[in-house]
Amino acid sequence: MKNYNINLVRNIIEIRSKSKAPIVVISEGFDEVLALTIFKFGADEYWSHITSEVQIKNKIITTILKSSIGMYSHTYTIQKEINDVEKENDIQISYVETFNNNTKFFRTFTPYEYKMLSILVDNAGIVVSRAKLAQMVRGRATSNVDRSVDNVISRIRKKLKNFSLTEYPIRSFSSVGYIFVGDKDNFYRELDIAVDNYLRNKR
């Protein structure tokens, strides 16, 4: 995509309805608004700054491997009308005290983990950029946004795995951010039960 417009982005929906193969969008330079938009419309990968045939071949191989192990999910739905996207320059990400500030969650999650998980779950089905997560969790941008956010997400994933909540994946989108996939109300209930069981077994 170069000098893209909303009509080009709309084509992703049509392609997705006809194929389960991974959909890749390529642009000359990285564009965060484009990246967030295409993922909402159902794309699987966003590549930019492709400079060689070897680079694109390696990315294709990686994409095929990701597809073969089921890393792509299309269970989430587009929550806004297409026409609304034309007006969006910045996706509004909400944050509430997802788990009602229950103290038991602070016995299993650090404050950063708690808040980042809350943001992702509260915005289920929406890609939240690393920069946005860092800003909302820490209250300011950091110089090592990618590393700090990725480290927190890694710890959250391990804890959810230990709680046997693997059916609620936090998926990453290269160079963009993360998305929580699943029904957030069911997740709240199952996490609540899992944490209770974990704390009971620790006694």
Secondary structure as UniProt FT lines:
FT   HELIX           6..18
FT   STRAND          24..27
FT   HELIX           32..41
FT   STRAND          45..48
FT   HELIX           53..68
FT   TURN            69..70
FT   HELIX           82..87
FT   TURN            98..101
FT   HELIX           103..107
FT   HELIX           111..122
FT   TURN            123..125
FT   STRAND          128..129
FT   HELIX           130..138
FT   TURN            143..144
FT   HELIX           145..162
FT   TURN            163..164
FT   TURN            166..167
FT   STRAND          170..173
FT   TURN            174..176
FT   STRAND          177..180
FT   HELIX           184..202
//
